[in-house]
Amino acid sequence: MEWAFELPNRTYFLSGSRIWRLSLRYQGSHIALSAVWKERF
């Protein structure tokens, strides 16, 4: 089961036993995408 929910400037994806936090940042003329995941307990 995978799903996502949005918060201001962030999108969280829950997949399996991990939660992924995707962050979009505007840096000058390009967009930086960072993804961080944590194990769910």
Backbone as a ProteinNet text record, in pm:
[ID]
protein_1_A
[PRIMARY]
MEWAFELPNRTYFLSGSRIWRLSLRYQGSHIALSAVWKERF
[TERTIARY]
84.4	0	87.5	64	140.7	45.5	77.4	-3.7	80.1	26.5	100.4	5.3	58.6	-19.5	70.7	9.6	88.4	75.1	186	191.1	261	254.8	320.3	465.2	495.5	630.7	689	607	660.7	557.4	604.7	517.1	572.2	486.1	527.3	471	558.2	513.8	536	430.8	444.9	447.7	556.2	569.4	629	552	600.9	625.3	748.4	780.9	861.2	860.3	939.7	852.2	890	822.3	924.4	887.5	976.3	929	1024.6	991.6	1060.3	980	1036.8	1026.4	1136	1140.8	1184.1	1106.6	1144.3	1190	1306.6	1357.7	1399.9	1367.9	1407.6	1538.5	1640.5	1772.7	1815.3	1797.3	1834.7	1743.8	1800.5	1723.4	1693.5	1722.7	1694.9	1623.8	1568.8	1495.2	1576	1590.4	1661.9	1559.5	1571.6	1481.2	1559.7	1512.1	1577.7	1477.6	1524.4	1438.8	1503.4	1426.5	1475.5	1375.4	1425.9	1334.5	1373.1	1270.3	1292.3	1213.4	1268.3	1196.3	1080	967.3	851.6	855.6	827.7	831.1	689.8
-119.7	0	124	208.5	332.5	450.2	554.5	674	796.2	912.1	1035.7	1142.9	1231.4	1346.9	1468.2	1581.4	1702.2	1796.4	1857.4	1963.2	2080.4	2198.7	2313.1	2283.7	2288.8	2272.9	2133.5	2038.9	1904	1799.9	1688	1575.5	1452.4	1383.4	1262.9	1140.4	1042.7	918.3	805.4	730	613.1	490.1	415.9	296.7	184.8	78.9	-31.3	14.6	-3.8	31.4	160.1	236.6	359.2	478.6	592.3	716.8	806.6	851.4	935	1078.8	1168.9	1311.3	1374.9	1425.3	1490.8	1641.5	1708.5	1852.8	1918.2	2015.5	2092	2230	2268.5	2401.1	2472.3	2597.8	2676.7	2746.9	2710	2769.2	2837.6	2967.7	3040.4	3003.3	2946	2913.7	2765	2689.5	2546.7	2500.6	2381.8	2325.6	2210.7	2212.1	2104.4	2013.5	1885	1787.1	1701.2	1697.9	1614.4	1512.3	1392	1285.3	1223	1215.7	1156.1	1051.2	936.8	834.1	789.1	748.7	696.1	567.9	476.2	351.7	381.6	319.5	335.5	227.7	269.9	174.3	152.7
0	0	0	-98.4	-105.5	-116.6	-47.2	-57.7	-24.8	-57.3	-34.1	17.2	97.8	140.1	138.1	109.3	90.4	208.8	243.4	341.6	273.8	331.3	268.3	230.6	101.5	48.7	66.3	110.2	126.8	85.8	40.9	10.2	80.3	149.8	221.3	151.8	129.6	69.9	169.6	192.7	278.6	189.8	197.9	114.9	197.8	215.9	297.1	439.4	486	624.4	631.4	522.2	521.1	488.6	541.8	508	437.8	320.1	240.8	245.8	269.4	267.9	148.2	55.8	-61.2	-43.9	-68.6	-53.2	-183.6	-227.3	-345.4	-301.2	-347.8	-314.4	-442.4	-447.9	-563.8	-533.8	-608.7	-588.2	-717.3	-721.3	-840.6	-956.2	-1060.4	-1179.9	-1190.4	-1085.1	-1091.1	-965	-971.2	-858.6	-798.7	-668.6	-600.5	-532.2	-560.1	-499.2	-401	-278.1	-178.5	-126	-106.3	-55.4	67.4	173.1	296.8	342.9	381.5	429.9	569.9	644.1	778.6	793.5	870	896.7	990.9	962.9	1051	1158.7	1280.4	1390.7	1445.3
[MASK]
+++++++++++++++++++++++++++++++++++++++++

